[in-house]
Amino acid sequence: MKIIWIDQNHAYKGLGTKYMKLICHLLNERGYKRIDLHTAHNNDIAQIYYQKTGFSNTGFTRSYA
């Protein structure tokens, strides 16, 4: 999977959180032990969201410039 995106008209309604929990559950059932997420370093909204859903910031891996 390359992109998960919630339309701005549907943001902040819990849809992304439900979807992320479902994805994590399905991947766990299939034996995946790690999920890596990437976002631009200045995408504060996504970074806050990921941390809120249990992911941790492990640093920068590439540039989105």
Buried (B, 14 or more C-beta within 10 A) or exposed (E): EEEEEBEEEEEEEEEBEEEBEEEBEEBEEEEEEEEEBEBEEEEEEBBEBBEEEEBEEEEEEEEEE
